[in-house]
Amino acid sequence: MRAAILALLAEEPRNGYQIIQEIAERSEGGWKPSPGAVYPALQQLTDEGLVISEENEGRKTFKLTQEGLDYIEAHADEVRAPWDDMRPDIDDNTADLWHIARQSAFAMMQVLQTGNDAQIREARKTLVETRRKLYQILADGDPGEE
C-alpha cells in the first residue's frame, strides 16, 4: 500500500478516493484497496514526514514533502508501480469479456434507476435470455471440435 501511495503522489497530489480508484484502474481491477487500508497508510506516511495533507474544498488532498521526494529517489526499486504485480493474469479475450460484462452491469443499473416498469421487464427478459445463451455455449462444447 505504501509503495502504491508514494508512486501515485509522485505524479500529482490526490485525495484518498482518487488513490483507491487509480490503484483499481491501474491494476485492471486486480487490486482495489479499501479505505481501511489507504487512510491508515496515508496517516503513517504523514507521521513519517513523507506526505502532508491540505484541506481543499472540504476534501483532504495529500502530496509529497521534500523528504518524500527524496525518499522516492533513494528507494526507486521499492516505489515502482506495485499494481503491475496485482493485475489479473488473463488473456485478452477474457479481459474483453469482463469489460463487456461490467459495461452491461452499468447499463442494467441505469435501467433500474431510470427505466419504467415496461423497460425493467424487458431488461429482465434480456438478462434471462443472455444467461440461457451463455449456458448453451458451454453445453454445445468447443466449436473447434466439430
C-alpha positions as CSV (number, residue, x, y, z in Angstrom):
1,M,0.0,0.0,0.0
2,R,2.8,2.4,1.0
3,A,4.7,2.0,-2.3
4,A,1.5,2.5,-4.3
5,I,0.6,5.7,-2.5
6,L,4.1,7.1,-2.8
7,A,4.2,6.2,-6.5
8,L,0.8,7.9,-7.2
9,L,1.6,11.0,-5.1
10,A,4.9,11.3,-7.0
11,E,2.8,12.0,-10.1
12,E,0.4,14.6,-8.5
13,P,-1.4,15.4,-5.3
14,R,-4.5,13.2,-4.7
15,N,-7.2,12.5,-2.2
16,G,-7.8,9.1,-0.7
17,Y,-10.7,8.3,-3.0
18,Q,-8.6,9.1,-6.1
19,I,-5.8,6.9,-4.7
20,I,-8.2,3.9,-4.3
21,Q,-9.7,4.5,-7.8
22,E,-6.3,4.9,-9.5
23,I,-4.9,1.7,-8.0
24,A,-8.0,-0.2,-9.0
25,E,-7.8,1.2,-12.6
26,R,-4.1,0.6,-13.0
27,S,-4.3,-3.0,-11.7
28,E,-7.2,-3.6,-14.1
29,G,-9.4,-4.5,-11.1
30,G,-6.9,-6.9,-9.6
31,W,-6.4,-4.7,-6.5
32,K,-9.0,-2.4,-5.1
33,P,-7.8,-1.3,-1.7
34,S,-10.3,-0.4,0.9
35,P,-10.4,3.0,2.7
36,G,-9.4,1.0,5.8
37,A,-6.1,0.2,4.1
38,V,-5.5,3.5,2.4
39,Y,-6.2,6.1,5.1
40,P,-4.1,4.5,7.8
41,A,-1.2,4.2,5.4
42,L,-1.6,7.9,4.5
43,Q,-1.6,8.7,8.2
44,Q,1.6,6.7,8.7
45,L,3.3,8.4,5.7
46,T,2.2,11.8,7.2
47,D,3.6,10.8,10.6
48,E,6.9,9.9,8.9
49,G,7.0,13.3,7.2
50,L,6.9,11.9,3.7
51,V,3.4,13.3,3.0
52,I,1.4,16.3,4.0
53,S,-2.3,16.8,3.7
54,E,-4.1,20.0,2.7
55,E,-7.7,20.8,3.1
56,N,-9.3,21.8,-0.3
57,E,-13.0,22.4,-0.8
58,G,-13.8,20.2,2.2
59,R,-11.5,17.4,1.0
60,K,-8.1,16.4,2.2
61,T,-5.6,16.2,-0.6
62,F,-2.2,14.5,0.0
63,K,1.1,15.5,-1.5
64,L,4.7,14.5,-1.1
65,T,7.0,16.6,1.1
66,Q,10.6,17.3,0.0
67,E,11.5,14.4,2.4
68,G,9.0,12.2,0.5
69,L,10.5,13.2,-2.9
70,D,14.0,12.3,-1.5
71,Y,12.7,9.0,-0.2
72,I,11.3,8.0,-3.6
73,E,14.6,8.9,-5.3
74,A,16.5,6.8,-2.8
75,H,14.1,3.9,-3.0
76,A,13.2,3.8,-6.7
77,D,13.0,0.0,-6.8
78,E,10.6,-0.1,-3.8
79,V,8.3,2.6,-5.2
80,R,7.9,1.3,-8.8
81,A,4.4,0.6,-10.0
82,P,3.3,-2.1,-7.5
83,W,-0.1,-2.5,-9.2
84,D,1.6,-4.2,-12.1
85,D,2.0,-7.3,-9.9
86,M,-1.7,-7.2,-9.0
87,R,-3.1,-7.3,-12.5
88,P,-5.1,-10.4,-13.1
89,D,-3.2,-13.0,-15.2
90,I,-5.8,-13.3,-18.0
91,D,-5.7,-13.3,-21.8
92,D,-7.1,-10.5,-24.0
93,N,-10.4,-12.4,-24.7
94,T,-11.1,-12.9,-21.0
95,A,-10.3,-9.3,-20.2
96,D,-12.5,-8.1,-23.0
97,L,-15.4,-10.3,-21.8
98,W,-15.0,-9.0,-18.3
99,H,-15.0,-5.4,-19.6
100,I,-18.2,-6.0,-21.6
101,A,-19.8,-7.7,-18.5
102,R,-19.0,-4.6,-16.4
103,Q,-20.5,-2.3,-19.1
104,S,-23.6,-4.5,-19.2
105,A,-23.9,-4.3,-15.4
106,F,-23.7,-0.5,-15.5
107,A,-26.3,-0.4,-18.3
108,M,-28.6,-2.6,-16.1
109,M,-28.1,-0.2,-13.2
110,Q,-29.2,2.7,-15.5
111,V,-32.3,0.8,-16.5
112,L,-33.1,0.1,-12.8
113,Q,-32.6,3.7,-11.8
114,T,-34.3,5.5,-14.7
115,G,-36.4,2.9,-16.5
116,N,-40.1,2.5,-16.3
117,D,-41.8,-0.8,-15.4
118,A,-42.0,-2.0,-19.0
119,Q,-38.3,-1.2,-19.6
120,I,-37.3,-3.1,-16.5
121,R,-39.4,-6.1,-17.6
122,E,-37.7,-6.0,-21.0
123,A,-34.3,-5.8,-19.4
124,R,-35.1,-8.8,-17.2
125,K,-36.1,-10.8,-20.3
126,T,-32.9,-9.9,-22.0
127,L,-30.8,-10.9,-19.0
128,V,-32.6,-14.2,-18.6
129,E,-32.1,-14.9,-22.3
130,T,-28.4,-13.9,-22.2
131,R,-27.8,-16.3,-19.2
132,R,-29.6,-19.1,-21.1
133,K,-27.4,-18.5,-24.2
134,L,-24.2,-18.5,-22.1
135,Y,-25.0,-21.8,-20.6
136,Q,-25.9,-23.1,-24.1
137,I,-22.4,-22.1,-25.3
138,L,-21.0,-24.4,-22.6
139,A,-23.4,-27.2,-23.4
140,D,-22.6,-27.1,-27.1
141,G,-18.9,-27.8,-26.4
142,D,-15.9,-26.5,-28.1
143,P,-16.7,-25.1,-31.5
144,G,-13.3,-26.2,-32.8
145,E,-14.2,-29.9,-32.1
146,E,-16.8,-30.1,-34.9
